[in-house]
Amino acid sequence: MASSSAPSPQIVRCQGILFDMDGILISSIGSVERSWTTWARMRGIDPDIALGMAHGRRAIETVAMLRPDLDAEAELKILEDLEIADNEGLRALPGVNELLRSLPADRWTVVTSATEKIARARLADGGIPVPAQLVTANHVTRGKPHPEPFVTGAAMLGFKPEECVVFEDSASGAIAGREAGCTVIATTFSHTAESLEAAHYLVSDLTGVTAEYHESGLILRFTPLIPVP
């Protein structure tokens, strides 16, 4: 609940960090929207409807909802090829590289709705270090907003979900993180503050989010956009 007072700096302690990819680590919205628009037109779907459903979900699930009469695996391959071929405008978002450099490699990973092939290509194109292990659409049977991706990510790091912080930019991702039991910090890069009500904290981007590593774990410091009750 918002108040009239200015937001106060916050400290969050955790053991691991689970980063969404698109809209958190890299700006890929142009590629995503162009690829989905192309596919939607190929399949006689209103691109606005396709884009409204695609953000934050596994593509195979979105395809199945939009065109249940088609072979979802075959359509996923088409979309995958479109997205990998379109890397125009891919870039690391503000504050990302600074934050990642402050984190031990075994304390963070990526949890994305993209396929592994897309995720690895996109991270490389954006100049983001690719974790040894990451959670993609290929690693789960139920995508966001189901909590399975973040439960899987926490286990991959060797921690309980409640010991982890999630960074997300979509409503479905924030819900998934919250349902998993993680602390959710959402950015307003691609969605409105109102749609991110499942998040514990809101920030504009990762600029100003700092991390320190101690024997007891990680200490995150940041100032949220909205005062914390």
Number of C-alpha atoms within 10 A of each C-alpha: 7 11 10 7 9 13 15 13 11 14 13 12 18 21 23 26 26 28 23 27 26 27 23 25 26 22 21 23 15 14 19 20 19 16 21 20 19 14 20 21 12 9 14 9 15 12 18 13 12 20 17 11 17 20 23 25 21 24 25 23 17 20 23 16 13 19 15 11 9 12 12 19 13 11 17 20 14 13 22 18 13 19 22 18 13 16 17 10 14 20 18 21 20 17 16 18 16 15 17 16 11 12 17 12 13 14 19 24 23 24 29 30 28 25 19 17 14 21 23 19 15 25 21 14 17 19 14 19 13 16 14 9 14 21 26 25 24 14 18 15 10 14 26 24 22 19 22 19 26 34 23 21 29 29 11 16 20 14 17 19 28 17 17 28 27 31 31 32 33 28 24 21 32 31 20 26 32 24 19 24 18 27 24 27 24 30 26 20 18 16 15 13 21 9 14 24 15 20 26 16 22 24 21 17 21 21 15 17 17 17 20 14 16 9 6 9 13 21 15 17 16 19 19 22 17 18 18 18 7
